[in-house]
């Protein structure tokens, strides 16, 4: 049996997901402690359920030694105290209309490739990937779905209509905002009136517009910082904040040395203003972005454990979407990988981008994908 790319993909308070591929229809058993799941290939998503929160378990995939992204042990997430109040699902970088996957804009990298396209007769890969994510979100039945930018490839009306047709199945529970790709044609497409807030039981969602039309860099205007301050003052419960661009590392040693060049995320001064708003309001409990196609969490000295997180993209490896469960005493983030066979296969293919390095570059450690934050 040939088994490749065994990865501990997701960890929740009561379940673990391990993914891998095999030749054809091989059957493989994955064990987490005394619990197990048997899956049939070639694309395996082994969900092991019934686990206890905050508990360490041994992990074993039949025929595979631990290593890389498959550790010998896993610790399930802590479950925040109190009742479950709300569930939120998010996606980002869905890129409806994109036809060539792996273009970075850096000629030396793009020449090395590989660049991937859908096979003749296949559905466009952004539709394949979002179709799987949408089906999984619908099974979750969240209270809200937030798609945080790069809804389209080039910001055309046709691409935006395709996005709305796909994610529109969530009706009034769908909320979205533009990314830099969506502002390539129109300076206002998909801005959706951001900043805006969404009230759910026990939590407020705050959606920011971080786009500088015509560039891939991000910003946060003074007006939006004031809006976030006002929101923090107006509500007493927790606020989850969403935007497309990620935050500059305000604690970095070179935080001052590199201000003379455009930053790929929210510009340094604006990032500091965002973090300062969090420092002023304890009820701003997390900032969640996309844009980098990477799973990564930063935490800063002035804001303690509160995460400034990036979630991997939906359109290619790993085919990410995120689930947030908000309890009386905190919340969990669990990143999921799309599971439909055609979507899984596309994700496996695209992990080879950037000279084969893409998969390991963007997946990130498990603590950057799945975590618990207490209030």
Secondary structure as UniProt FT lines:
FT   STRAND          3..11
FT   STRAND          15..22
FT   TURN            24..25
FT   STRAND          27..32
FT   TURN            33..34
FT   STRAND          35..40
FT   STRAND          43..49
FT   TURN            53..54
FT   STRAND          56..61
FT   TURN            62..63
FT   TURN            68..69
FT   STRAND          73..75
FT   STRAND          84..91
FT   HELIX           107..112
FT   TURN            120..121
FT   HELIX           125..140
FT   STRAND          144..148
FT   HELIX           157..167
FT   HELIX           168..173
FT   STRAND          174..177
FT   HELIX           180..183
FT   TURN            184..185
FT   TURN            189..190
FT   TURN            192..193
FT   STRAND          196..200
FT   TURN            201..202
FT   STRAND          203..207
FT   TURN            213..214
FT   HELIX           222..234
FT   STRAND          238..242
FT   TURN            250..251
FT   TURN            253..260
FT   HELIX           268..280
FT   TURN            282..283
FT   STRAND          284..289
FT   STRAND          296..298
FT   TURN            301..305
FT   STRAND          307..310
FT   TURN            317..318
FT   STRAND          320..327
FT   TURN            328..329
FT   STRAND          330..337
FT   HELIX           341..350
FT   TURN            351..357
FT   HELIX           358..363
FT   HELIX           366..369
FT   STRAND          370..374
//
